[in-house]
Amino acid sequence: MGFREKYGEWAFVAGGSEGMGGAFCDRLAKEGMHVVVTGRHGDKIENKCRQLESDFGVQTKALVIDLGELDVLDQVKAATDGLEIGFLVYNAGLASMSLFPDRDIDFELYRLNVNVRSQLALSLWFSKGMNERKKGGIILLSSVGGIVGSPYIQTYSATKAYNFTLAEALWGELSDLGIDVMAVLPGNTIGQNFSEVPAGTPGFQTGAEVVEEAFVHFGKEPAFIAGQHNRDLLGNMFPIEMRKQAIVLMKQQLEATMAQFGTGEDKR
């Protein structure tokens, strides 16, 4: 079964104009999916769209958007109206190293919007259509920096922990509905914050290398650490098989609780 048949006509890649996001666009277009390419720079997005159309013969849609803004979901709804979005890749994220007391609060709140708030909004919105069609795919970009609280990338680390735990929860819930979900946990990646690092530098991967590894594991695992060097360093702290078992146990426990006591009530 091809990707378009299994997941839907269109993919939406948040942060897809270059780097790892651009590699995700290439991989999805190679599978025959049309692609909504998003980012903050219109010229880069238009160039990416033209390249995808030329190389893979797919349709594209360019969406210039700042994922740190509070009206992101409204903008996305308007731009994708009438499109069957069957695959979401949330690749956007802000990372930088600094001593915590030196951080600027306004930028850290903006970072939360990009790394968490907009990801939650888009995942929830697109999952509704996927649930109606009983098929879809979601990839959320986390980081090895989210496995443990990581000094000097404090807020980023915490947001990336949110990313992979959300993906794990959705994997446990949505796989029964025909929706595949996975978190990808890369380490240092050339073309992201380290654009000047030469290819082949030990401890680094290219975005394309991360994407190819991710698609080997997609549909099989709730989360995946990219890069053998990252797995060697941190794999024992993030045992995938044990986490899968724990997700299933939590699912069974919570289903039993809901059956006996109901779902509880969200209160403001």
C-alpha positions in Angstrom: 0.0 0.0 0.0 1.4 3.4 -1.0 1.7 6.4 1.3 -1.2 8.3 -0.4 -3.4 5.3 -0.2 -2.5 4.5 3.4 -2.4 8.1 4.8 -4.1 10.5 2.4 -3.5 13.0 -0.4 -1.6 15.8 1.4 1.2 16.1 3.9 1.7 19.2 6.1 5.3 19.9 7.1 5.7 22.6 9.7 9.2 24.1 9.2 9.6 22.5 5.8 11.5 25.0 3.7 15.0 23.8 4.4 17.2 21.5 6.5 15.5 18.5 8.1 12.1 19.8 7.3 13.0 20.1 3.7 14.2 16.5 3.8 10.9 15.4 5.2 9.2 17.2 2.3 11.4 15.4 -0.2 10.7 12.0 1.4 6.9 12.5 1.5 6.9 13.8 -2.1 8.9 10.9 -3.2 6.1 8.7 -1.8 3.7 10.6 -4.0 2.1 12.9 -1.4 1.3 16.5 -2.2 2.9 18.8 0.4 2.0 22.0 2.2 5.4 23.6 2.9 5.5 26.1 5.8 8.1 28.4 7.2 8.7 32.1 8.0 10.6 33.0 4.7 8.5 33.2 1.6 11.4 33.0 -0.9 12.7 29.8 0.7 9.3 28.2 0.8 8.6 29.1 -2.9 12.0 27.6 -3.9 11.2 24.4 -2.0 7.8 24.1 -3.6 9.2 24.5 -7.1 11.9 21.9 -6.4 9.3 19.4 -5.1 7.1 19.9 -8.1 10.0 19.6 -10.5 11.7 16.6 -8.8 8.6 14.5 -7.9 5.7 15.8 -9.9 3.5 16.5 -6.9 1.3 19.5 -6.0 2.5 21.9 -3.4 1.1 24.8 -1.3 3.2 27.4 0.3 2.3 28.8 3.6 4.3 31.6 5.2 3.6 31.5 8.9 5.3 32.2 12.2 4.6 29.3 14.5 5.2 31.5 17.5 2.1 33.6 16.9 -1.1 32.9 18.8 -3.4 32.7 15.8 -1.5 29.9 14.0 -4.4 27.4 14.0 -6.8 29.9 12.3 -4.2 30.6 9.7 -3.6 26.9 9.0 -7.3 26.2 8.9 -7.8 28.8 6.2 -4.8 27.7 4.2 -5.7 24.0 4.2 -9.5 24.3 3.8 -10.6 21.6 1.3 -7.3 19.6 1.5 -7.2 16.1 2.9 -4.2 16.4 5.3 -3.3 12.8 6.0 0.2 13.3 7.3 1.6 15.9 9.7 5.3 16.5 10.4 5.9 19.1 13.1 9.6 19.9 12.6 9.7 23.4 13.9 11.6 24.1 17.1 13.8 26.7 18.7 17.1 25.7 20.5 20.0 27.8 21.9 22.4 27.4 24.7 22.6 29.9 27.6 22.7 30.1 31.4 19.1 30.1 32.6 19.2 33.5 34.5 20.4 35.1 31.3 17.3 34.1 29.4 14.8 36.6 28.2 11.3 35.8 29.4 9.5 37.1 26.3 11.6 34.9 24.0 11.2 31.8 26.3 7.4 32.3 26.0 7.7 32.6 22.3 9.8 29.4 22.3 7.0 27.6 24.2 4.5 28.7 21.4 6.8 27.4 18.7 7.9 24.2 20.4 4.7 23.2 22.2 1.6 25.3 21.7 1.4 25.3 17.9 2.4 21.6 17.8 -0.4 20.7 20.1 -2.9 22.8 18.1 -1.9 21.3 14.7 -1.7 17.8 16.1 -5.2 18.0 17.6 -6.8 19.7 14.6 -5.4 17.4 11.9 -6.0 14.3 14.0 -9.8 15.0 13.9 -9.8 14.6 10.1 -7.6 11.5 10.3 -9.9 10.0 12.9 -12.9 10.6 10.6 -11.1 8.8 7.7 -9.5 6.2 10.0 -6.1 6.7 8.6 -3.2 9.2 9.0 0.3 9.7 10.1 2.0 12.1 12.6 5.7 12.7 13.2 6.6 15.0 16.1 10.3 16.1 16.3 11.6 15.8 19.8 15.3 15.6 20.7 17.8 13.6 22.7 18.0 16.8 24.8 14.5 15.9 26.0 15.4 12.5 27.4 16.7 14.2 30.6 16.6 17.7 31.9 19.6 19.2 30.0 21.6 22.1 31.3 22.0 25.2 29.1 19.0 24.2 26.9 16.5 24.1 29.8 13.3 25.3 28.2 14.1 23.5 24.9 14.8 20.3 26.9 11.5 20.5 28.7 9.5 21.2 25.5 11.1 18.2 23.8 10.2 16.0 26.7 6.6 17.1 26.1 6.9 16.3 22.4 7.9 12.7 22.8 5.5 12.0 25.7 2.6 13.4 23.6 3.7 11.2 20.7 3.9 8.1 22.9 0.4 8.8 24.2 -1.0 9.3 20.7 0.7 6.1 19.5 -1.1 4.3 22.3 -4.5 5.8 21.5 -4.6 6.3 17.8 -2.9 3.2 16.4 -6.3 1.4 16.9 -7.8 4.0 14.7 -5.4 3.5 11.8 -3.3 6.5 12.6 0.5 6.0 13.0 2.4 8.3 15.4 6.1 8.6 16.2 8.4 11.0 17.9 11.9 11.4 16.4 14.7 12.2 18.8 17.7 13.5 16.8 20.9 14.8 18.3 23.2 17.4 16.7 22.1 18.0 13.2 23.9 19.7 10.4 21.8 22.3 8.7 19.8 23.2 11.8 21.7 25.2 14.4 25.0 23.9 13.1 24.9 24.9 9.5 28.6 25.4 9.1 29.6 21.9 10.4 31.1 19.7 7.6 29.3 16.6 6.6 30.8 13.5 8.2 31.7 15.2 11.4 31.5 12.6 14.3 28.5 13.1 16.5 26.5 14.9 13.8 23.9 13.8 11.2 22.5 15.5 8.2 18.7 16.2 8.2 18.3 13.7 5.3 20.1 11.0 7.4 17.7 11.5 10.3 14.7 11.4 7.9 15.7 8.2 6.3 16.2 6.5 9.6 12.9 7.8 10.8 11.0 6.3 7.9 12.5 2.9 8.6 10.9 2.9 12.0 7.7 4.8 11.3 4.6 2.7 11.9 6.5 0.4 14.2 7.6 2.4 17.2 6.2 5.3 19.4 9.6 7.0 19.5 13.0 6.6 17.9 16.5 7.9 18.7 18.2 8.9 15.5 21.9 8.3 15.0 23.8 5.2 16.3 26.1 7.5 18.3 23.1 8.9 20.1 21.7 5.5 20.8 25.0 4.3 22.2 25.2 7.4 24.4 21.6 7.6 25.7 19.8 4.4 24.6 19.9 2.8 28.0 18.2 5.9 29.5 15.4 5.6 26.9 14.6 1.9 26.4 12.0 1.8 23.6 10.7 -1.7 24.3 10.2 -1.0 28.0 8.5 2.3 27.2 6.1 0.5 24.8 5.2 -1.9 27.5 4.6 0.9 29.9 2.4 2.8 27.4 0.2 -0.3 27.0 0.0 -0.8 30.7 -1.1 2.8 31.3 -3.6 2.5 28.5 -5.2 -0.6 30.1 -5.2 1.0 33.5 -6.8 4.3 32.3 -9.4 2.4 30.2 -10.3 0.5 33.3 -10.6 3.7 35.3 -12.8 5.3 32.7 -15.1 2.2 32.5 -15.6 2.3 36.3 -15.5 5.9 37.1 -16.0 7.9 33.9 -13.6 10.3 32.2 -13.5 13.0 34.8 -14.2 16.6 33.9 -12.0 19.4 32.7 -12.6 22.5 34.7 -11.3 26.0 34.2 
